[in-house]
Every structure is written in C-alpha cells, then in structure tokens.
Amino acid sequence: MPTAVFLDLDGTLWEWGVVPDSAREAIRRAQANGHKVLTNTGRARSEVNDLSYLQLDGFCFAAGAEVILDGKTIVDEPLGEERTRAVAAVFDSFGLNYNLEAGDGSWIGVNDEASYQERLEALGPTDIIMSVPRVETMPDDEWGRIHKLFYHAGNPDFDQVAALMPEGVTLTRLAPGIAEATASGVTKATAMEAVRSCLGAGWRTMACGDSDNDLTMLRAADVSVCMGNGNDNAKAAATWVTTDLHDDGLLHAFEHFGLI
C-alpha cells in the first residue's frame, strides 16, 4: 500500500539541522518504492533551513497552518490580524519573548532583553529563530499573515496564559517555558488529513515524531512511530517505538513498516 510519511523535524528528522545519512537513505529508498515523504513541523516555513537537497514530496509547516504538496499550496490558514494582535498582547503582558511566524517572514517580540541577548549569544547570530527582525519593524500588513506565535523566554504559569487566549486560538505547551499559539482546529493531524485527501483513496498515513506537539498526528495516523529519544507521551501515543535519531531510527522505522 502506498504510504504518505510525515516527519517531525527537531528530534526526528534532524538535530540542529543535521540529518543523519541513514535518514536520507531511508527517504530516498521509500520514494523509489512509490511512497511520499513530507515534513510535519511546528516551525513556520520562514524558520526552516533549505530542505531542497532532500527532495521531499511536501511540507507541513506551522503546526498544520501551511501545507505544500508536490509544489502546490493546499492549506494556508493564518491566524488573522485581530487574533494575532490579541495573542501578542497577552504575551507582552507576561513579559515574554516570542516569535510571530509567517510563511515568508518571522519577527521577534522582546520583553526580556537580557534573556534574548543570552540566548542569541548561545545560539549564534545566524540562528534562524533568534536572529529575525524585531516586531517593531514588522509591516502592518504582515499582522494578517501570521500562522502562529510561540513564546520561549520566561516561565509563566501556562494555564494562566492559556486562559487569556482569544476565541479560536489554542495554546500548546511544548516544553517548560515554551508554548505555541495556533488557530483552534488546525493541527499536525489536520495537515496530514489534507494531504491524504489530495492523494485520494488507497493511501496509508505514517507519522514520525518525538514530543508533545506531535501527539495529534501520532494518534491520527494509520501507523505511527516515536523516536527512541522521544518523550513518554509520544511513546505512549505511537504504534511503535524505534531507535534514537542518531541510531538509524528512521531507517529502522521504514524497514519495520515495509516501506523499504
């Protein structure tokens, strides 16, 4: 049965942008057997390094808000200006640093300058998330094009922040002090289903992830894989647990489910 495979990025396909050779081999061999391989990441398109060298069949960005299949955009669900400004105001009220992510550009809101400078120094000036322009420089028309926001500095009470989200926005905790705000009902699972709908009947879905923001697609896929380096929630949600990312995890998963 042809399979559409959806790969989370951080902790699944790569670590710090480095894709293991075995993962590249698995992708190439699966595609040669008639399967399709796509990313499915919380990162917006503007905050992902060039992946053209992998020759993937599609990309699901911004936790399902932007989906591209065979070079064609099939989902584009920005939050809208009103909701984006409302979420940013909530993050500002808690003194958080956060990114506003669109397909063609990203901006950073800085309320804690010391934390921002510390993280920028640790990650380097070319870091694709921390080195984006400040929100004060964002053109007004971009407020309506933002797909998601996520905060990444400070340690607020998550439930307090979540309770203040505007109608139609869901806040998802990714890690201590890190959470993302997305349009309610738009998830990695809906991205996966949009692709399956375009492909038509007869396609199986397979999701590969490692953390809480992968749970929707791990639970919704026909078969799902958690990386050996994944957290307990992702392991519990997956059909099968493979080895670590750097221990040929994707290659073993593709073999286990008969893609190669």
N, C-alpha and C positions, 0 to 999 in steps of 0.2 A: 504494500500500500504506500503511495507517495506521502511523504511527511513534510509538513512545514515546521521547521525547528526555530524556536525563539530563544535567543541567548541574552541574558543579562550581561552587562559589561563588567563593572568593577567586581572582582572576586569570582567571576565566572568565565568570561572570555579572556580577560586580561587582568594584570595587576600593574597599576601605574602606567597604563598604556602599552604594556609589553605583552604580546600574545605568544604563548608557548608554541614551538614548532609543531608539536603533536596536535594542538587545536587547529592550526592552519591545515595540517594534513587531513584531519577528520572532516573539516568543512569541504575541502576540495573533493575528497572521495565521496562524500554524501551527495554533493551536487552532481558528480559524474553518474551517480546512480539514480538521478531524476528527482531528488529531494530539493527543497528550497530551505535556505538558511538566512535568518534575519536577526537583527538585534532587537532587544526589547528592554529599553533602559529608562531610568528616571531622568537622565540627562537630556537637556534640550539639544537640538541639532547644532546650535551655535557653541555648545560646550563639549563637543566630542571631536577628538582629533580625526584627521582624514582617515577613513577606513576603506578607501577605494582599492587599496592593494589587496584586500581580502576578497574582492569581487563578490560581495554578498548580494542576495536577491531582494533585499529590502531592509527597511529600518523603521522601528517604532521608537519614537522619541518622546521625551517629556511625560513619561508615565502614561502613554497612550493618547496624548493630545495631538500628536502629529505622526502620521503613518505613511510611509512611502513603499510601494510595491512595484518592482520592475520599472523603476524610474518615474512612476506616476504617484502623485499625492492622492491618497484615498481617504484620509482623515485630517482635518485641520480644525481644532477646537480650542481657540484661545479663550481665556477667562472673560475677556471683555473689560473695558476701561473701568467701569464702576466697581466691579468686584476686585480688580487688581489694585486699585487705589485703596479700597477698604482693607484688603489684606495687608498692604504695605503700612497703612496707618496703625494697624494692630501690632505689627512687628516693631514699628517705631516706638509705640507706647511702652513696649517691654525693653527698649534699648538694645534690640538685637541687630546683628549684622545679617544681611540676607541678599540673595540674588534674585533678580527678575529675569526670567528666561524666555526668549522668543526663538523662533527658528533661525532668524538671520542675525540675531544680536542678543547680547546679555549685558546687564548692568548690575552694579552692586550698591546696596544701601549700607552705609557705615554709620553706626551709632556708637560703637566702641572702637575708637581709633587705635588704642594700644593693642587690643586683640587682633585687629585687622593687620597692623604692621608686623606683629609677631608671627601670624600665620603666613603672611606674604613672604617674610624672610625665610621661614621654614620651608615653604614650598617652592620658592624661587619666583622671580619676576615674570617668567614665561608661563606660570601656571594658568591653565585655560579657564579656571573658575575665579581665582582671586585677582587676576590682573585685568579684569574687564573694566570699562569706564564706570565712573560714579553715576548714580541715578540722577543726580542734579544735572547731568549733561544729556540725559535721555530726551530725544524729541517727543513732543506731546503726542504725536500720532502713534508712537510705539506703545503707549499705555493700553491701547485696544488690541495689541497683537501678542501680549504676553501669554504663554501657555501655562506657566507655573512659577511659583515663588518658593524658595526654601531658605530657612534660617540656619545658621551654622556657627553662631557665637553666642555665648551666654548660656545659662542653664535655667530657663524659666520653668514654671510648672506647666507641663504640657497640657493638662486638662483645662487650665485657665486660658491658655492661648487658644486652644481648640474651641472653647465655648464662645469665643468672640469672633469666630469666622463668620463672614456674611452668608446669607442664604445661597445655597448652590455651590458652596466650597467645602471641601473635606481636607482636614489636616491629618497627615500620616506621619507617625514617629518613625524615623529611620535609625536613630541611634541616640544615646544621651546627648542632649543639646542640639540635635539636628532633626528637622521635620520639614515636610514639603506640603504646600497648599496647592490643590488641584481642583478642577471642576468636578463636582459630585457626579458619579456615574461614569466617569472617564478613567479607565484603569489600564494596566498592562493586559488584563483579561479581555477588555473590550477591543483593544488594539489587535489582539490575537484573533478574535472572532471576526473583526473587519477583514482581516487578511483571508481567513478561511472562506468568508462569504464571496470574496472576489475570485478565489481559486475555484470554487464550485464544489459539487459533491465528490466524495471519494477521497478527500484529503484528511489525513490524521494530523493532529497538532501535538507537538512535543515542546515543553518548556524546560529551560535550564536556568537555575538561579541559586542564590546563596543566603538571602536575607529577607527581612520582613516586607520590604517593598516588592518582593517577588511573589508573595503569597497568593495574590489574586490569580496570577497566571499559572502558578503551580497547581492550584486547586481546580482550575477550569480546563486545563489541557487534558487531552486523551491520555497521555502519559507524561510524567514529569520527573525531573532529575534535580537533586540537590548536590552541590559540590561537597566533597569531604570537608572542606574548610568552612562550610556554611553553618548558620546558627541552628539551634534546636528547633525553632518554629518552622524554618524552611525544611529541615529534615523530616519533621512530622507531617508536613503537607505534601511531600513528594512521593511519587510512586517508588522511586529507587534512589539510593544514595551512592554516588560514585566516589572516586578518589579525589584528592586535592587538585586544585587548578594546576599546580606545577608537577603533579604526579600523573600526568596524562588523563586527567579527569574527564575531559570532553571526549577524547578518543575512546576511552572505556565505555562511556555512556552511549556513544554512537554504535559501538560494537554490540553492546548489550541489547539495544532495541532494534538491531538488524538493519541499520541504515548503511552500514559498510561491512 
